[in-house]
Amino acid sequence: MKCLLRLYPPAWQRRYRWELAEYLESEPVSMCTLWDLLAGALDAWLNPGSIPVVGESLQINKGEITMINRAKDDTIALTKADALRAAGLMIGITFVLTAVGVFLDKTFGSHPLVNVLIHTSSIFALLASGCYLLFKRYPLPVRPLAILGLVAIFYSLFLTAIIVAVKT
């Protein structure tokens, strides 16, 4: 996990690397931690102005609140409006992608790629609705990129499975 700290900008690494490395030693390896590290690196590159400029020899007193403690203390309050937006987005995206898939299927005939679009539209919509729920704790610029990254991984796995299935 510590090797992922190299993904962060140099200024961030000078300020926080030792602190996060120490924290990672005490944490069990999990997908959540991996995801947080990747999203944090993306955020650090997208918002370089939020990284304090300090010298290499920064020392933090034991009583001072560190980056890790601040992050642990941040609570994300999901509101009813967030849930309604996520539900509306999920229903809307599912409907649109399914309609596009059915239209393509009726117009051009059955094709494995069209079938993937039809059958996975709700999963894509679930990932997109995560902008209001799962990814709310991440800064706004990171959210769409995180969702697109997950969708790209998801669809690349499906497309690989289709290509393998069609060739056999």
Steps between C-alpha positions, in 0.01 A plus 500: 500500500783739576611487136177684410632805683724558198186595305470820705660828391849575638378791717239274658757229560735743674221607734297182566683190378654397832172552683295292257767231478492465878121480495502234225728280710233483769205446263400169343514490122151549356332606178363806680850612599626437146215703356559784748869514407422517128228763546728699730780498243261619231373776728855608590584540131171678418525739797871577546420830674362313800842351583686715753844605386744398769860398527626143491567494873148565626439357845153472652450500876307211653213728602451653156218369284645312207359439154394147594315610813322776309393251234372258765302776670325609180154353492295494185137578558285345232178693465162399369567727201820304426305175506227639274754638251684167495175307449387734222837480330502122523148464358565754224832353386362145510202603289708695245771234457244221473299698245814571294596132517154384392498755217841382377389137531184561295678717242820304440421156639636314797867558581696408816599862566137613483402217734760617752357852483148374563585255776745719693321834481383475860853427623635802313217707648584374848861610456392841370259552789795443732589863429238593760559213741822297486723778374351788696799509733734570209543850354271584208764480222596147610146359491436482124852375434459229763168395350642497147795295621274241658279489191806459275627211712155343512433522126852392404444180699168442324644576157793266563257226598297563182807490276614174660149353469460603135841356401425160656 
